[in-house]
């Protein structure tokens, strides 16, 4: 959600969206995002939401997905790992 927006706008809009969905008390919503900053919100702001991720790991330098749904947030940052693996950090520094 809101992938073309700057970080501050995206966080504000996403927070507004999630809090706005609370009024639909007999409904469930499934949202998908890579917006990691959402994790940093105060727990009281997201008490009505549950967060899950598809488990993954790095095996022989390549991403591997277990397809297991786990509660919480993934701390794996494949973008950074792949950027480094391809030698881009060394090339650009």
C-alpha positions in Angstrom: 0.0 0.0 0.0 1.2 3.5 -0.9 4.5 2.3 -2.3 5.0 5.5 -4.4 4.7 7.8 -1.5 7.3 9.2 0.8 7.8 7.5 4.2 6.0 10.0 6.3 3.0 10.3 4.1 2.8 6.5 3.7 2.9 6.0 7.5 0.2 8.7 8.1 -2.1 7.3 5.3 -1.6 3.7 6.3 -2.3 4.5 10.0 -5.4 6.4 9.0 -6.6 3.5 6.8 -6.0 0.9 9.5 -7.7 3.0 12.2 -10.6 3.8 9.8 -11.2 0.1 9.2 -11.9 -0.4 12.9 -15.4 1.0 12.4 -16.4 -2.0 10.4 -16.7 -4.2 13.5 -18.3 -7.2 11.7 -15.6 -7.3 9.0 -12.1 -8.7 8.5 -9.6 -7.1 6.2 -6.4 -8.6 4.9 -3.7 -6.1 3.8 -0.3 -6.8 2.5 2.6 -4.3 2.9 6.3 -4.2 3.0 6.1 -1.0 5.0 8.3 -1.9 8.0 7.8 1.5 9.7 4.3 0.4 10.7 6.0 -1.9 13.2 7.2 1.2 15.1 3.8 2.5 15.9 2.7 2.6 19.5 1.1 -0.7 20.4 -2.2 1.0 21.5 -2.6 2.4 18.0 -2.7 -1.0 16.4 -4.4 -3.1 19.1 -7.2 -4.0 16.8 -4.8 -5.5 14.2 -2.8 -8.7 14.0 0.4 -8.9 12.0 1.7 -12.0 10.2 4.4 -12.8 7.7 5.5 -15.7 5.5 8.7 -17.1 7.0 11.8 -17.0 4.9 15.5 -17.6 5.3 18.7 -17.2 3.4 20.2 -20.5 2.1 23.4 -20.5 0.2 23.0 -16.8 -0.4 19.6 -17.1 -1.9 16.1 -16.4 -0.4 14.1 -19.4 0.5 10.5 -19.2 1.5 9.1 -21.8 3.9 5.5 -20.8 3.2 4.8 -20.9 6.9 2.6 -18.1 8.2 4.0 -16.8 11.5 2.7 -14.1 13.8 4.7 -10.9 14.0 7.1 -9.3 11.6 10.0 -10.6 9.5 13.4 -9.1 10.2 14.9 -10.4 7.0 15.8 -7.6 4.6 16.4 -9.4 1.3 16.8 -6.1 -0.6 19.9 -5.3 1.4 21.2 -8.8 1.3 20.8 -9.1 -2.5 22.4 -5.6 -3.0 25.4 -6.7 -1.1 25.6 -10.2 -2.6 25.7 -8.7 -6.1 28.7 -6.6 -5.1 26.9 -3.3 -5.4 28.1 -2.0 -2.0 31.7 -2.6 -3.0 31.2 -1.1 -6.4 29.5 2.1 -5.1 31.7 2.8 -2.0 
